[in-house]
């Protein structure tokens, strides 16, 4: 069950974007599993993809198409990742794009493919044709279209994920709306996820890419469930320009305002992925402060977040703080002075000056660890750099879900 997470009550549509969903039977029966997103002519796109060298066929094809054409359609399927499928997988990804392009009367490179699901199985491309016929008829731009798409792209997710924000730029209201899927195999770079974000702002191509990369760094690349980086990760930002609000300089108030709302949407989606982590019973905010560099802070944070001993203690609500300090100590920070490290959990001072805080009691620790929301704060005593990431515990259900995933 997702930790403190419910489906969004509503999502604000983006002028210039229409969506539709269909049941193609790619893997699942009796539910939608294919979605199409159509964007108006002139829409600009930015993207961040997985850094996994064993990337999936649709990632390769999407990169190729973005380099050669302006997108008009996104074609997304759930249940089959089309990863680990070699040349045949590339042909299948391209064929799915061709089927949509042929019916929509656009060039093949204007279609971007995205897949999520089981790795190592060939994509049943023959199922796309009939689904696409329905999709192109059903395209619409309302809030429910975004919600339907959020449901269609789910795999082991238990809750559809979406977020909207609005801001005034140049006297015009700008909207940013995004949907995402992700639950397991979550770790930078990027977390196993697909995220599709639209805005009606008009941003220059270079600005669009830089602001997306910045937002991803503090959101999707700051979450982890199990330390596994997926083959299929993708985050796409589409700017239709339909609001008439222009963002044309990185030094402008408009850019700063837009960057803030984009980061808010990305962080809400990223945190929703963690809250819906496979088998998760805890939502953990992990802050590392007083580091010499941000990179050092992140190294410590992810070492702690990936420790099976820390994660199982979190699941048991066991204030076994020695496991946290042990993870800090093995994070590989050169010259780390243990006497300068301090630790708090949900505001309770646990350790300082190289040992347990004299005022700490086990009862305080038990109370701090009892809830669903845990804040772990670690000070390194080395500088003024810091970082914040989000993670989960490791439960019996995580093992069960992944053991049964292909069955």
N, C-alpha and C positions, 0 to 999 in steps of 0.2 A: 504494500500500500504506500502511495506517495506520501512523503513527510510534509504535512502542512501545505499541500498543493491541490488546487481545484482548477478545472478548466476555466479559461477566461470567460467572463460574462458576455463580453462583446468585443469585437475588433473593428477598428475604424477603417473603412475601405480606402483604397488609394485610387484616385482618378487616373485612368490610363492603364489599369490592370484589371483583367478579368480571369476568373478561375472556374474550373469544373473538375468533378471527380467521377470515377466509374469503377465497376466491379469487373476486373479482367481475369481473375483467377490465376494470377501469376504464381502465388503459393497459397494464399488464403481463400477460403470459400465463404460466401455469405457476408462479405464486407467489401467496402471500397478499398482498392489497393493501387490505383493509378490516378494521378492528378496532372492537369495541364494548367499552366499559367501563361496567359497571353499578355504581352505588353505593347503599348501603342508605339507607332513608328517614331524613331528618334530617341527612344529610351536609352540611357547610358547604363552600363553595367560594370561592376567591380566584383572581384571574386578572390577568395582565399580557399585553398585546397589542402588536403592532407599532405604531410611530408613523408608519409610512408612510401618507401621505394617500391613496394609491391602494390602500387595503387591500382584501383579498379579500372576496367575499360571505360565506363562513363566519365571518369575523371579525366582520362587521357583525351577522350573525344571532346569533352566540354572545353578543356584548355585549348585544343586545336581550333574549335569553332569561335571561341572568344577572340582569338588572335587574328581571325580573318573576316569576321562579320559582326554586325550589330544584332543582338538577339531579338527575336520576336516571340519565341515560345520556349518555355521550360517544360520538359516531359519527365515526370517523376514516378518511379514505381517502388513499392514496398514488397518485401518477402524474398527477393532475390537480389544479391549484391552485384552480380555479374563481375566478380573479382576472382582472380586465380583461374581465368578461363582463356588466357592466351589470345592468339590471333582470332579464334572463333568468337571470343567475347567482344573484341573490337568490331568485328563485322556485325555482330548482333546489335551493339550500341549504335553503330552507324545506320543500320537498317531501321531501327526504331525511329531514329531522326528522319530518315527518308520517308517512312510511312506517314508521319505527321506533316512533313513539309509538302508532300504530294497532295494531301487532302486540304492543306491550308494555303496552297499556292504561294509558298515562299521557298527560298533556297535552303538546302539541307543544313548549311552552316549557321543558319539563323535559329536552329533548334538546339537547345542545350539539354543533354540527357543526365539524369541523376537516378541512382539506384541504391537501395539499402535492404539488407536481409542476409540470407545465408550465403557464405563464400564457397566458391568451388563448383557451383552448379550452373549449367548453361541457361541463359535467359530464354524463356519461351516466347520468342518474338511473334510467333503466329497469333498470340492472344492480343497483341496490341492493336491490330487493324480494326476489329469490331469495336473495341473500347474507344479508339480515337474518333470514330464516327459519332459516337454518343457525346464524347467530350466537346467536340467543336460545336455541336448543337446547343449544349447546356451551358456554355460559358456565360457567366454573369459577374457583376462587380460588387455585390452586397456583402455585408458583414458575414452572413451565413456561408458565403462561398469560401471565405478565409477559414472559417471554423471547419467546414467540410474537408478542406484540403489538409488542415492540421490533423484530422482524424485519419485520412487516407494514407498518410505517409508513416504512420506508427508501425512499429514492429513489436518489441517487448515493452514499449511504453504502456503505462496504465492510464495516462491522462494526456489529452491533446494540449499542446503548448503554443501560446501566442501572446503577443503584447503590442500595445499601441501607445504612442506619445504624440503630442502636438505642441508646437511652439510658433510664436509669431516672428516672422522675418520680413523686414521691409514692409510692414503693414499687411502682410498676407499670412494666413494660417497654413503652416506646413505640417504634414502628417508623416509619421514613420510607423509602419506596421510590419510585424514579422511573425512567422511561424517556424517551429523547429521540431525535430524528433531526435530522441536520444535517450538511452537508459543504461546501457552497458557498453563495454569496450570504450570507456571514457578516459581520455588522457590527451594532453597536447602532444604533438602539434598536428591536427587539432583533435579535440574530443570527438568520439564517434558520434556523428550527428550530421544532419542536413539542416540548414537554416536558410530561409528565403525571406528577404527583407525588402520592402518597397517603400518609396517615398515619392511625393509629388514635388519635391524641391528640384531645382535645376543646378546641378553641380558640374563643373568642368571635370573631364575624365581623370586627370591626375589627382585632383582633390578628392574625388569619389574613392579612389583606391587607397589613398593615404589615410583618410578618416575611417574607412572600413578596417584597415590593418590595425590602426590604433585601438578601435573599439573591440576587435577580436582579441587583442593582446590582454585586455583587462576583463575579458568575459570568457569566451569559449576556450581560450588558451590559459585560463586560470581555474579550470575545474578538472577534477579527476575522481573517478569511481574505483577503477581497478588497475590503472597504470598501463592499459593496452591502447595503442593508437590504431585507429581503423584504417582500412584500405579505401574508404569511400567518402571521407569527410569533405564537406563543401559548405561554404557560406557565401551567398550571392546577395549583392545589394543592387537594386534596380531603381534608377531615378528617372521618372517620367517627365519631370519639369512642368506638370499640368497645373500646379498652383500659381505659376508665374513668379515665384520667389527665387531669386538668383543668389548663388553662393559662388563667388569667383576669386576669392583671395583667402589664403590661409591665415592672414593677419586681421581678417575682418571680424566684426561682432557676429555677422551672419554665420560664419564658419564655426565660431566658438559655440553659438547657440545650437546649431545643427549637430555638432559633434557631441554635445551633452545629451541630447535626446536619443541619438543613435546609440551611444554607449549605454544609456538606461535601458533601451529595448534589448540590446545584446546581453546585458547583465541579467535582466529578468528572465530571458530565455535560457541562458546558461545555468542560472540557479534552478530553474524549473527542471532542467535535465538532471541535475544532481539530486534534487528532491525526489525525483522519480527514478533514481538509481536502482538497478535491479536488486531487490531484496532489502533496500535501505530502510532503516528504522530511525536514523539520526541524520540531521542536516548539520554539517560541521563547517564553521567559518574558522580558518586557520590564518592567523596574522603573525608575521615575523617582522620585528622592528629592531632598531639599533644595529642594523647590519652595515658592513663596509660598502656594499654595492647592492643594487637591486637583484643582480644575478645571484649573488651569494644568498640573499634572503629567499629567493625562489628555490634555490638548491636545498636549503634547509626545509622549507615548507613542503616541497614535494617528497623529500625523504621521509618526513613524518607522516604525510598523508598516505604514502604507499606502504607503510610498515604493516604487515599482517597482524603483528602483535598489538600495535596501537589500535587498528581497526576492529579487532575482535574485543579488545577491552572496551571500546566505545559501544559495541553491540551489547555487551554485558552490563553496561553502566557502571563499570568497575574503574575507580579512580587510581589506576595503576600508573601513576605519573612517571615512574622510573622508565617505562617503555618509551615515553615521549623524549625524555632526556637522553636515553640511549640512542634514539634515532638522530637527535641533534648531533650527538657526539660522533656518529659515523657518517655524517653528511659530507665529509671531505673538505671542511673549511680549514684552510691552513692557518695555524697559529691561534686557533680558537682557545680562549681562556675560559675554562668551565666555571671559574669563580665569578665571571661576569655575566653568566647566563641566568635569566629568571623566567618563571613560568606562572601564568594564571589560567584558570579554567572558569569560565562564566564569572569573571571578576574575583574569584577566590585566589589569593596568593598561595601558590603551592610550593615553589622552590625559589631560592635566591642564594647568592654568595656560595655557590657550589654544593648546596644541600637543601634539605627541607626547610621551609619557612618556619621559624620557631612558633609562630602563632597558628600554624595550620593544624587542623584535626581531621581525622578520617571521616567523621560525620559531615564536615563541610565538603569534602571531596565527593562523598556519596550523593549529597544533595545537588552539587554542581553538575554531576554526570547523569542525573535522573531524567532530565527532560529530553524532548526531541531535538531541541535547538542547542548546540554546543558551540561556544566560542573559546578557542584555544589561542592564547597570546604568548608568544615567545620573544624575549628580548635577548640579543646577543652581546650588547655592551661594546660594540665595535665601531659604531658610526651612526648616521642618521637616515640611512636607506631603509625602505620597508616594502612589504608586499602583502597581498591578501589573496587567498585562494579558497575554494570551496570543495568539500569532499563528503564522503559518507562513511558509515561503519561497514563491516563485512559480516553478513548474517548467514544463517542456514539456507535461507531462501535464495541468496545469490548463487550458492553452489547448485541448488535444485534447478533454478531457472536455466542456468547455463548447461547443466548436465542434460536437460530435457529439450534444449533449443531445437535440435534437428529431428527429434522424434515426433 
